Amino acid sequence: MTEMIKNRFLYPLGYSSVKIDPFDYIVFTKFLVNINKVYAMLCTIIVLLMTTAFSCVHAKIDISWNYDKHGTDWPDKCFSGLRQSPINLLSEWEYSPNLNPIEFKNYCNATFNSTRIYNKGTTVSMKMENSIKRHMPHMYGAWLVGKYYVSELHFHWGSKEVGGSEHMINGKRLDVELHIVHKLQDLNAGAEQNSSGIAVVGILFEISRGKNMQPFFKTIFDSVTKVKKHNHGSYIPYMDLCPILSNVDLTDYFIYNGSLTTPDCREGVTWIVFRHPLKIFPNDAFKLWSLRDYRGKQLSNNFRNVMPLNNRKVYHFKGNAHFIKRLQLN
């Protein structure tokens, strides 16, 4: 029995008739162990190389365009589309009394916990996750086909020399423009593929040294300083959208059908742009100007040039007392 056990140890494949020196077997076993270690290391290196290649491909897709020429060199529908955004908005445009008012719900009843702020290399973005208080903010009315829920916020800005809003008002470009992106209810995941799946609220800002500043924006702009470089992210511990729309003149806005203002410039986007700007401190604008793009350069003047109207209807809505009573931010 002892000899059988010895043979099974020395000759594990069962060839007990082949005489192998025990010392050689131990050396061979160590050799196999080392081979396995080398194999594992090679596998790890291959996986890391594949992951890096995958990341590079996606990074290239994400940053294959820039604002150097403000969109004139962008491809595909950005060049051929007939309903592109942004546009120059004129105050004398047609007023439509039959247009239903836009109603905003839950903007003052919802707060967001740990909202992520992120430097995308082309803008700074805030992704709105599930509300921690009551229901998600949303809007409906006008010619919107349903309820549109808040999804994401981002900014466009200029530099010390030039304003950076994407939409112009009567030929004037203001300093900053905030886009509040909304996606259609029940189509949230695939809203970009739906012809009516996205609606964007545009809010303009102008630099001022006055007293009518909102502390809410200080929270956002202070967070901007934490994401100066591309791919840097941080968190805003408490996010409340109520101060934004509470200070906007909701009774005076433009509405039209347009597109995304970044590639692939997909059309079918409803734009609601409020005419009267909010105020920000010069220091807050400076925080935006201090950001860096994906090339490490100053991230400034990240706006697309205004696009031709191409016979589109743009409505300038001016509210009345009846409209004001119907506003529902809560």
N, C-alpha and C positions, 0 to 999 in steps of 0.2 A: 504493500500500500504506500509506504514511504517513497519507494522508487517510482511508483506511478505518479504521485504528486510532484516529485522532482522533475519527471519527464514532461508533465503538463506545463510546468513553469518554464522549463528550458526550451520546450518545443511547442509553443502554443498552437501552431497550426496542425499539430497531430502527427507530424513526420518524425516520430521518435527514432527512426532508423538512421536519420541524418545527425551526425555528431557535430554539435556546435559548442565551442568553448564558452562557458558561462560569462567570462570576461568580455568576449566579443559580442555576446547578446546584449549585455548592459550598455556597451558602447553604441551598438546599433539602435537600441531603444532611445538613448539620449539624442542620437542623430535624428530620429523621427520626431522627437519632441521639438528639437530646434527647427526642423523643417516646418512643422505645424505653426510655430511662432512666426517664422518668416512669412508663411502663407497668410496668416491672420493680419500681419502688418501690411502686406501688399493689398489685401482686401480693403483694409481701412483707408489706405492711400487712394485706392480707386474710387471708393465711395466719396471721399472728401473732394477729389478732383471732379467727379460727376456733379456733386452738390454745388461746387464753385462755378462750374460751367453753367449749370441751370440758373444760378443766381445772376450770373453775368448776362445771360440771355434776357432774363426778365428786367434787369436793370437797363439794358439797352432799349427794350421796348418802352420802358417807362420814361426814358430821357432821350428819345430819338428826335425831339423837337425842342425849340427854345423860342425866346421872344426877341432875338436879335433883330429880326425884320418885322416883328409884330404880326406874324401870321401870313405874310405875303409869300413865304416859301413853304407853307404847309401843303401836304398832298391831298389827293382824293376829293371828297365832298367839300373840304375846306375851300377848294378852288372852284368846284363846279356847282355847288349848291346854290339854290335860288332863294332860300329862306334862312339866311345866315345871321348870326348875332356876333357882336353887338351892333347897334345902329344909333344914329343921331336922332334924338327925340325932340319934337317941336311942340311948344306949348299951345299953338293954335290948332293942333290936330283935332279931328272930329270928336265931339262928345256924344256918347251914346246913352240916352236916358233910359233905354230899354234893357241895358246891361245889368244883370243881377249883381249886387255888391259881393265882394269877396269877404268871407267871414273866417276869422281866425279863432280856433278853439284850443283851449288848454295851454296856451302860451304862458299863462300866469299861474297855472296849477301843476305844472310839471317841472321837476328838477332832475338833473343828470349827475350821477355819481362817477367820479374819475373819468371825465371826458378826455380822450387822448388828443393831444395837439402834436402835429407832425410836419416836419419840413420835407416836402415832396421834391424839392429841387427846382420847382417852378412856382410854387406858392406855399403858404402855410395853411393846413387844413385841420378842422376839428370834426371828428366822427361822433355823431350823436347816437349813443346806444339806448337801450331801453330805459324809460323813465322810472325813477324810484318813487314817484309820487303821482298817483292817479294815472291818467292816460297820456299817450304821446301827443305833443302839439301837432295840429294839422290845420289845413285850410280847405275851403270849398267855395263854390259860387262862380260868378262870371260865366265863362264858357268851359270851365273845368268839368271833366267828365265824371268826377267822383271826389273822394276825399284823398288829399295828398299829405303824406306824413313827413315831418322833418327827418332828414337823413344826414346832412353834412353841411358845414360852413367853411368858406374859404375867402381869402382876400385877394384883391388886385390893387396895386399901388404904383406910384411913380418914383420920383427922386426929388432932390432939392431943386432941380431945374424945371421939372415938368410934372403935371398932374398925371394920375395913373388910373382913373376910373375907366371902365370899358365902355359904358354907355355915356354919351354926351348929351347935355341938355342945351338946346338952342345953340349948338356949335361949341359949347364950353365943356372941356374935360376937367372934372373935379379931382381932388387929391387921392381919394381911396374909394373903392367899391367893395361892399360885402355881398356875397352871394349865399343865400340860404336855400339849399337844394332840398326839394320835396319830391317824394316818389309816391306814385299812385297806390292806394290801398289794394291789397290782394295781388299786386304785381311788383311788390317791393324788390324781390330778388332779381327780376328780369325787366325792371322798368326801362333800362336803356334800350331794350329791344322793342319796346312797345311804342307805337307812333304817338301816343299821348301820355306816356308813362312818367314824364318829368315836368315839374313846374319849378321855376326858380324865382325867388324874391330878391330883387336888387335894391340895396340901400346905399346911398351915396354919403360920403363924408368930405368935409372941408376942414383944413387946419385953421385953428382959431386960438386966441389967447383969452377968450371970454370966460365967463363963469358957468356957462351952461354945459358943463361936462358931466359925464355919467361915470360913477365909480365902477360900474359893470365892465366897461371897456378897459379900465386899468387892470382888472384881473386877467383879461385876455392878453393885452399887450405886455404885461409883466411876464406872462408865460412864454411869449414869443422869444424873449431873451434866452430861454433855456433850450431853444431848438435852432441855433444859429446855422448849423451845418446840415447839409443834405443827409437825409435818413435819420436825423436826430429826432427823438420824440420825448414827450413829457406828459404829465397829467394835470388837468385842472380839477381840483378836488370837488368843486361844487359849481355847477353850471345851471344858470337860470336864464331863459330867453325873454322873460317878461320885460326887462328894462329896454330891450332893443325896440320892440314894436310899441311899447308904451310911450316912447319918445318920438316915434315917427308920425308924421302927418298922414294918417291912413286914408284921408279923404281926397287925396290928390295923387293919382298914379297913372302910369301908362301900362297898357296891356297889349301884347302882340304875340304872334307865332314866330318862333325863331329856331335857334340851334344851340348846341353846346358851343362855348367859346374856346374850347381846346380840342385838339385832334382826338377823335376822328370827325369832330364838328357835326355830329349827328343831328338831324332836324326833327321837328315834332315836339319841340320844347316850348311850353307856355312861359312867357316872361311877364312878370309884374314888377315894374320899376317905380319906386316912389320918387316924386319930383323934388321934394325939399330935403336937403342934406342935413345930417347930424354933424356935431362939432367934435373934433378931437384935438388934443394938445399937440404941439410940434414935437414934443419928446416921444409921444406915442408913434407918430409917423417915422421918427428916426429909428425906432426899434424895428420897424419893418425894413427900412433901408439898410439896416446892419446885417440882414440875413444873407447867407451865401447859397448859390445855386449848386447844381451837381458838378459843375466844373471848378468850384471853389471861388468863383467870381461873385461880385456883389449882385444880389438878387434884387433888381430894381426894374421899373418900367415893364412890369409883367402884364401888359394889357395887349389885346388884339385890336387892330385898327377897325374902325366902324365899317360896316358892310352896306352894299346897295340895298335899298328898300324893295326894288323889283315889284312895284305895284301892290305890295301888301297893305292890308288895313291895320292901322295902329290907332287904338282908342285912348283918348285922354279922359280919364274918369275924374270928375270933380264931385265930391259927395255933398249931400245936403243934410238937413236935420234928421230926416227919416233914415238916411244912410248911417249917420253917426249913432243913432239909437240901436241899430242892428249889429253894430260891432260887438264881437264876443271874443275877447282875449282870454277870458276865464274858462 
